[in-house]
Amino acid sequence: MVETSRLIIKKWTVDMAGDFLELSHDEGFTLYPITDYRQADIESARVWIQKNTGKYAVIEKSSGCVIGMGGLTPWHWEGEDLVDLTYRFKASAQGKGYGTELARALIAYGFTTLNLTQITATITTDNITSKKLAEKLGMKFDRQIVLLNIPTDMYRLYK
């Protein structure tokens, strides 16, 4: 789908179920959950991959390893059809600028290839790092919502 200088961002495939299972249990990946992606076993990971829409594997080019997940996920809120920028990384991949690199690539893809007019980011209220990243990307705080019973800050970026 998309490549950056250090990352390959591509559709999950069933043969990556082991990678997704491992990722879904990493402490960094599960740190600020709005949606819990934890998988019970390899078969549930395969099923998730087959049903998945809008989420992509993030692979570190230098190692060839899956280090996270990101995407542009369609969602609906209060009468609006929206697309949410998402990103999660293994603990070992955090603090290396991968979030910024991934988010910029996804935003460019969303605005140029998908011709989106806006992109949202929904971030748990306690996730200060992601809020700073959203602001660094030019996103503006829109409002606080309750998403899946979790207080969440919604940010928006217009084309």
C-alpha positions in Angstrom: 0.0 0.0 0.0 2.4 2.7 1.2 6.1 2.9 2.0 8.2 5.4 3.9 11.9 5.6 4.3 11.7 3.1 7.2 8.3 1.5 7.0 6.2 -0.7 4.8 2.5 -0.3 5.4 0.4 -3.1 3.9 -2.7 -5.1 4.1 -2.7 -7.9 6.6 -2.6 -11.4 5.0 -3.7 -14.6 6.6 0.0 -15.8 6.7 0.7 -12.9 9.1 -1.7 -14.3 11.7 1.2 -15.2 14.1 2.6 -11.7 13.8 -0.9 -10.2 14.6 -1.4 -12.6 17.5 2.0 -11.6 19.0 1.3 -7.9 18.3 -2.1 -8.1 20.0 -0.5 -9.1 23.3 2.3 -6.6 23.3 2.2 -4.2 26.3 2.9 -1.1 24.1 0.2 -2.1 21.6 -2.4 -2.5 24.3 -1.5 0.5 26.4 -4.4 2.9 25.5 -7.2 0.8 24.2 -10.4 2.1 22.8 -10.8 -1.2 20.9 -9.2 -4.3 22.3 -7.6 -6.3 19.5 -6.2 -9.1 21.7 -6.5 -12.4 20.1 -6.9 -15.7 21.9 -5.0 -17.9 19.5 -3.7 -18.1 15.9 -7.2 -19.1 14.5 -8.9 -16.0 16.0 -6.0 -13.9 14.6 -6.7 -15.4 11.1 -10.4 -14.6 11.4 -9.7 -11.0 12.5 -7.4 -10.6 9.4 -10.1 -12.0 7.1 -12.7 -9.6 8.5 -10.4 -6.6 8.9 -11.1 -3.4 7.0 -9.0 -0.2 7.2 -6.2 -1.5 9.4 -2.7 -2.3 8.0 0.4 -4.0 9.2 3.3 -1.7 9.8 6.6 -3.4 9.0 10.1 -2.1 9.9 12.1 -2.2 6.7 15.5 -2.8 8.4 14.3 -5.9 10.3 11.4 -7.1 8.2 9.4 -7.4 11.5 5.8 -6.3 12.1 6.1 -3.5 14.7 2.6 -2.1 14.7 -0.7 -1.4 13.1 -2.2 1.7 11.5 -4.9 2.7 9.2 -7.6 4.9 8.0 -10.8 3.4 9.4 -14.2 4.5 8.3 -16.6 5.2 11.2 -19.9 7.0 11.8 -20.5 9.6 14.6 -23.6 11.7 15.2 -24.7 11.7 11.6 -21.3 12.1 10.0 -19.4 9.5 8.0 -15.8 9.9 9.0 -12.4 8.3 8.6 -10.2 7.8 11.6 -6.4 7.8 11.6 -5.2 5.0 13.8 -1.8 3.8 15.0 -0.4 1.4 17.6 3.1 0.1 18.1 4.9 -2.5 20.0 6.7 -1.1 23.1 10.0 -1.8 21.5 9.1 0.4 18.5 7.9 3.4 20.5 9.9 6.6 20.9 11.6 6.2 17.5 9.5 8.5 15.4 7.6 5.7 13.7 4.2 7.2 14.8 4.9 10.5 13.1 6.3 8.7 10.0 3.3 6.4 9.7 0.7 9.1 10.4 2.1 11.5 7.8 2.1 8.7 5.2 -1.5 7.7 6.0 -2.6 11.3 5.9 -1.0 11.9 2.5 -2.5 8.7 1.2 -5.9 9.6 2.6 -5.9 13.1 1.1 -4.3 12.3 -2.3 -5.2 8.8 -3.1 -8.5 8.4 -1.3 -9.5 12.1 -1.9 -10.7 12.5 1.7 -11.7 16.0 2.8 -11.0 15.4 6.5 -9.4 12.9 8.8 -10.2 12.4 12.5 -8.2 10.9 15.3 -9.9 9.5 18.4 -7.5 9.4 21.4 -8.1 8.3 25.0 -8.0 11.3 27.3 -4.9 10.0 29.1 -2.8 9.4 26.0 -0.8 12.6 26.0 1.8 11.3 23.5 -0.8 10.7 20.8 -2.5 14.0 21.5 0.9 15.7 21.0 1.4 13.8 17.7 -2.1 14.8 16.5 -1.3 18.4 17.2 2.2 18.1 15.5 0.3 16.8 12.4 -1.9 19.9 12.4 -5.0 18.2 13.8 -7.2 20.4 16.0 -9.1 19.3 19.1 -12.8 19.0 18.1 -14.5 17.7 21.2 -14.6 15.1 23.9 -16.9 12.1 23.2 -17.6 8.7 24.8 -16.6 6.0 22.4 -17.3 2.4 23.4 -17.8 3.6 26.9 -14.4 5.3 27.0 -13.9 9.1 27.4 -12.1 10.0 24.1 -10.8 13.2 22.6 -11.6 13.7 18.9 -9.2 15.6 16.7 -9.8 16.7 13.1 -7.6 17.6 10.2 -9.1 19.2 7.0 -7.5 18.9 3.6 
